[in-house]
Amino acid sequence: MTVDRNGLDVLDRAECLALLEQCVLGRVALSMGALPTILPINFRLIDGHVVFRTGVGSKLDAAARGAVIAFEVDSFDPMDHTGWSVVVTGIAQESPTSEWAGPILSTAIPRWAPSGSSRILFLPTDIVSGRRITHRTVSDGGRDGTLVPSTEAGRP
């Protein structure tokens, strides 16, 4: 396992996609009027794409107009101080065929807003990265055998 400069485990593509498959709620980050905006969305990972619904005329319309967006899911255990985060970056596109926008997706991906018309967007996972914070055994400075979050491993 590769560890980044902050002591976090770097997740490979396969592990990132496996974690994405386990989740149904994430956040989309995009720019609106030159300001960052983060919006919660329901989603599914389908055929290697993050697939989500958006209302016509909503803030996520910017995502359908060729803007680069970031999509993030994570999990954190506050008791163990462990967790992970996966980020997908790219350009979301409207569903290219009717099979993406069919009735299965309409029911498999619940709407965030309760009403209004919607469309299906998909975000390719070509650019995906992930990190995990884990516990490591530290054996320095009298803390031999003590478990600490990986971001603290090796610090005095």
Contacts in CASP RR format, 6 or more apart in sequence:
PFRMAT RR
TARGET T0000
AUTHOR 0000-0000-0000
METHOD contacts of the structure
MODEL  1
MTVDRNGLDVLDRAECLALLEQCVLGRVALSMGALPTILPINFRLIDGHV
VFRTGVGSKLDAAARGAVIAFEVDSFDPMDHTGWSVVVTGIAQESPTSEW
AGPILSTAIPRWAPSGSSRILFLPTDIVSGRRITHRTVSDGGRDGTLVPS
TEAGRP
1 9 0 8 1.000
1 10 0 8 1.000
2 9 0 8 1.000
2 10 0 8 1.000
3 9 0 8 1.000
3 10 0 8 1.000
3 150 0 8 1.000
4 10 0 8 1.000
4 131 0 8 1.000
6 151 0 8 1.000
7 150 0 8 1.000
7 151 0 8 1.000
7 153 0 8 1.000
8 131 0 8 1.000
8 132 0 8 1.000
8 133 0 8 1.000
8 150 0 8 1.000
8 151 0 8 1.000
9 131 0 8 1.000
9 132 0 8 1.000
9 133 0 8 1.000
9 134 0 8 1.000
9 150 0 8 1.000
10 129 0 8 1.000
10 130 0 8 1.000
10 131 0 8 1.000
11 19 0 8 1.000
11 84 0 8 1.000
11 86 0 8 1.000
11 129 0 8 1.000
11 130 0 8 1.000
11 131 0 8 1.000
11 132 0 8 1.000
13 128 0 8 1.000
15 130 0 8 1.000
16 86 0 8 1.000
16 125 0 8 1.000
16 128 0 8 1.000
16 129 0 8 1.000
16 130 0 8 1.000
17 45 0 8 1.000
17 48 0 8 1.000
17 125 0 8 1.000
17 128 0 8 1.000
19 73 0 8 1.000
19 75 0 8 1.000
19 84 0 8 1.000
19 86 0 8 1.000
20 45 0 8 1.000
20 50 0 8 1.000
20 73 0 8 1.000
20 86 0 8 1.000
20 88 0 8 1.000
20 125 0 8 1.000
20 128 0 8 1.000
21 45 0 8 1.000
23 43 0 8 1.000
23 73 0 8 1.000
23 75 0 8 1.000
24 42 0 8 1.000
24 43 0 8 1.000
24 44 0 8 1.000
25 40 0 8 1.000
25 41 0 8 1.000
25 42 0 8 1.000
25 43 0 8 1.000
25 73 0 8 1.000
26 40 0 8 1.000
26 41 0 8 1.000
26 42 0 8 1.000
26 43 0 8 1.000
26 71 0 8 1.000
26 72 0 8 1.000
26 73 0 8 1.000
27 38 0 8 1.000
27 39 0 8 1.000
27 40 0 8 1.000
27 41 0 8 1.000
27 71 0 8 1.000
27 72 0 8 1.000
27 73 0 8 1.000
28 38 0 8 1.000
28 39 0 8 1.000
28 41 0 8 1.000
28 52 0 8 1.000
28 60 0 8 1.000
28 63 0 8 1.000
28 69 0 8 1.000
28 70 0 8 1.000
28 71 0 8 1.000
28 92 0 8 1.000
29 36 0 8 1.000
29 37 0 8 1.000
29 38 0 8 1.000
29 69 0 8 1.000
29 70 0 8 1.000
29 71 0 8 1.000
29 72 0 8 1.000
30 36 0 8 1.000
30 37 0 8 1.000
30 39 0 8 1.000
30 59 0 8 1.000
30 60 0 8 1.000
30 62 0 8 1.000
30 63 0 8 1.000
30 67 0 8 1.000
30 69 0 8 1.000
30 70 0 8 1.000
31 37 0 8 1.000
31 62 0 8 1.000
31 67 0 8 1.000
32 59 0 8 1.000
32 62 0 8 1.000
37 59 0 8 1.000
39 59 0 8 1.000
39 60 0 8 1.000
40 112 0 8 1.000
41 52 0 8 1.000
41 53 0 8 1.000
41 54 0 8 1.000
41 60 0 8 1.000
41 71 0 8 1.000
41 112 0 8 1.000
42 52 0 8 1.000
42 53 0 8 1.000
42 109 0 8 1.000
42 110 0 8 1.000
42 111 0 8 1.000
42 112 0 8 1.000
43 50 0 8 1.000
43 51 0 8 1.000
43 52 0 8 1.000
43 71 0 8 1.000
43 109 0 8 1.000
44 51 0 8 1.000
44 52 0 8 1.000
44 105 0 8 1.000
44 108 0 8 1.000
44 109 0 8 1.000
45 51 0 8 1.000
45 125 0 8 1.000
46 100 0 8 1.000
46 105 0 8 1.000
46 122 0 8 1.000
48 124 0 8 1.000
48 125 0 8 1.000
49 122 0 8 1.000
49 123 0 8 1.000
49 124 0 8 1.000
49 125 0 8 1.000
50 71 0 8 1.000
50 88 0 8 1.000
50 122 0 8 1.000
50 123 0 8 1.000
50 125 0 8 1.000
51 95 0 8 1.000
51 100 0 8 1.000
51 105 0 8 1.000
51 109 0 8 1.000
51 120 0 8 1.000
51 121 0 8 1.000
51 122 0 8 1.000
51 123 0 8 1.000
52 109 0 8 1.000
52 120 0 8 1.000
52 121 0 8 1.000
52 122 0 8 1.000
52 123 0 8 1.000
53 105 0 8 1.000
53 106 0 8 1.000
53 109 0 8 1.000
53 110 0 8 1.000
53 111 0 8 1.000
53 112 0 8 1.000
53 118 0 8 1.000
53 119 0 8 1.000
53 120 0 8 1.000
53 121 0 8 1.000
54 60 0 8 1.000
54 61 0 8 1.000
54 63 0 8 1.000
54 64 0 8 1.000
54 118 0 8 1.000
54 119 0 8 1.000
54 121 0 8 1.000
55 61 0 8 1.000
55 111 0 8 1.000
55 113 0 8 1.000
55 116 0 8 1.000
55 117 0 8 1.000
55 118 0 8 1.000
55 119 0 8 1.000
56 116 0 8 1.000
56 117 0 8 1.000
56 118 0 8 1.000
56 119 0 8 1.000
58 113 0 8 1.000
60 121 0 8 1.000
62 69 0 8 1.000
63 69 0 8 1.000
63 92 0 8 1.000
63 121 0 8 1.000
64 92 0 8 1.000
64 93 0 8 1.000
64 94 0 8 1.000
64 119 0 8 1.000
64 121 0 8 1.000
66 91 0 8 1.000
66 92 0 8 1.000
66 93 0 8 1.000
67 91 0 8 1.000
67 92 0 8 1.000
68 89 0 8 1.000
68 90 0 8 1.000
68 91 0 8 1.000
69 89 0 8 1.000
69 90 0 8 1.000
69 91 0 8 1.000
69 92 0 8 1.000
69 123 0 8 1.000
70 87 0 8 1.000
70 88 0 8 1.000
70 89 0 8 1.000
70 90 0 8 1.000
71 87 0 8 1.000
71 88 0 8 1.000
71 89 0 8 1.000
71 123 0 8 1.000
72 85 0 8 1.000
72 86 0 8 1.000
72 87 0 8 1.000
72 88 0 8 1.000
73 85 0 8 1.000
73 86 0 8 1.000
74 83 0 8 1.000
74 84 0 8 1.000
74 85 0 8 1.000
74 86 0 8 1.000
75 83 0 8 1.000
75 84 0 8 1.000
76 82 0 8 1.000
76 83 0 8 1.000
77 83 0 8 1.000
80 135 0 8 1.000
81 133 0 8 1.000
81 135 0 8 1.000
81 149 0 8 1.000
82 132 0 8 1.000
82 133 0 8 1.000
82 134 0 8 1.000
82 135 0 8 1.000
82 149 0 8 1.000
83 132 0 8 1.000
83 133 0 8 1.000
83 134 0 8 1.000
84 130 0 8 1.000
84 131 0 8 1.000
84 132 0 8 1.000
84 133 0 8 1.000
85 130 0 8 1.000
85 131 0 8 1.000
86 128 0 8 1.000
86 129 0 8 1.000
86 130 0 8 1.000
87 128 0 8 1.000
87 129 0 8 1.000
87 130 0 8 1.000
88 123 0 8 1.000
88 125 0 8 1.000
88 127 0 8 1.000
88 128 0 8 1.000
89 127 0 8 1.000
89 128 0 8 1.000
90 123 0 8 1.000
90 124 0 8 1.000
90 126 0 8 1.000
90 127 0 8 1.000
91 123 0 8 1.000
91 124 0 8 1.000
92 121 0 8 1.000
92 122 0 8 1.000
92 123 0 8 1.000
93 121 0 8 1.000
93 122 0 8 1.000
93 123 0 8 1.000
94 119 0 8 1.000
94 120 0 8 1.000
94 121 0 8 1.000
95 101 0 8 1.000
95 105 0 8 1.000
95 119 0 8 1.000
95 120 0 8 1.000
95 121 0 8 1.000
95 122 0 8 1.000
96 122 0 8 1.000
100 120 0 8 1.000
100 122 0 8 1.000
101 119 0 8 1.000
101 120 0 8 1.000
102 120 0 8 1.000
105 120 0 8 1.000
106 118 0 8 1.000
106 120 0 8 1.000
109 120 0 8 1.000
111 118 0 8 1.000
133 149 0 8 1.000
133 150 0 8 1.000
133 151 0 8 1.000
134 149 0 8 1.000
134 150 0 8 1.000
135 147 0 8 1.000
135 148 0 8 1.000
135 149 0 8 1.000
135 150 0 8 1.000
136 147 0 8 1.000
136 148 0 8 1.000
136 150 0 8 1.000
136 153 0 8 1.000
137 145 0 8 1.000
137 146 0 8 1.000
137 147 0 8 1.000
138 144 0 8 1.000
138 145 0 8 1.000
138 146 0 8 1.000
138 147 0 8 1.000
138 148 0 8 1.000
138 152 0 8 1.000
138 153 0 8 1.000
138 154 0 8 1.000
139 145 0 8 1.000
140 154 0 8 1.000
140 156 0 8 1.000
141 156 0 8 1.000
END
